[in-house]
């Protein structure tokens, strides 16, 4: 026997997907659980296809509107369109990646220091500073960096 199957209207699913809703939001809009929608997607190809077609139709509609606005002289739409369609040529900034290996840099520095002079490499001596009594309140003022008066 079991529970009565909930049949989902693929046209309604397509309409909701075209509005940009995801599967969870579509299920909520239809008043069903995500599990019910997922079972229907697996059981009936028409429900899964409705989601895919709906997403494509919604994207096409907005893309066409953007394209028409850009062609009608909307400068913001033109900039947005060009940055997204041809980002290599229409980017605001150029990103450059650098990689640095600290270990390699230190090894090369030691090698240069030892090969340029016969004298031993100079080292910097430092003393340990204890942070007892220093507090930080998250504010950028002199008082937050001063030790408390009772210390």
C-alpha positions, -999 to 999 in steps of 0.1 A, spaced: 0 0 0 22 29 12 18 66 10 2 84 -19 27 97 -44 30 134 -48 30 143 -85 49 175 -94 39 197 -123 71 200 -145 58 233 -160 56 248 -125 91 235 -117 104 250 -150 88 284 -142 104 285 -107 138 274 -120 136 301 -146 132 326 -118 166 315 -105 154 292 -77 175 262 -67 161 228 -59 155 235 -22 138 268 -30 116 251 -57 106 224 -32 96 251 -6 76 271 -32 57 239 -42 50 231 -5 69 198 -5 101 186 10 135 185 -8 134 147 -5 101 146 -23 114 168 -51 146 147 -53 126 114 -55 106 129 -84 137 141 -101 151 106 -100 118 89 -109 107 112 -137 131 127 -162 106 154 -170 111 170 -136 149 170 -139 147 184 -174 123 211 -162 149 223 -137 176 223 -164 155 240 -190 141 265 -165 176 276 -154 187 279 -191 156 300 -200 160 323 -170 197 329 -178 189 335 -214 163 360 -206 185 380 -183 215 378 -206 193 391 -235 181 420 -214 217 428 -204 228 426 -240 199 448 -252 206 474 -225 243 474 -234 234 480 -271 209 507 -262 238 527 -246 236 518 -210 272 523 -200 270 502 -168 255 473 -188 283 477 -214 310 476 -188 294 446 -169 289 427 -202 325 433 -214 341 424 -181 322 391 -179 324 381 -215 360 392 -222 376 395 -188 411 391 -202 409 423 -222 384 443 -200 396 437 -165 400 466 -140 432 452 -126 459 428 -137 466 400 -112 502 388 -110 512 358 -90 545 355 -73 559 325 -54 587 328 -29 604 300 -9 619 315 23 641 284 27 656 289 -8 661 326 -2 679 321 31 701 293 16 711 317 -13 718 345 12 740 323 33 758 311 2 764 346 -10 776 357 25 800 328 28 815 331 -7 821 369 -6 841 371 25 864 349 45 851 364 78 823 345 96 788 356 89 775 382 112 745 374 134 721 397 150 717 392 187 684 399 204 669 397 238 636 381 247 608 406 256 581 393 279 546 404 272 535 403 308 514 433 316 507 443 280 471 443 270 453 448 238 417 460 237 413 460 199 415 498 198 443 516 180 453 541 207 483 545 230 465 535 262 458 500 249 495 494 244 506 507 278 510 482 307 483 484 333 490 507 362 489 480 388 517 459 372 
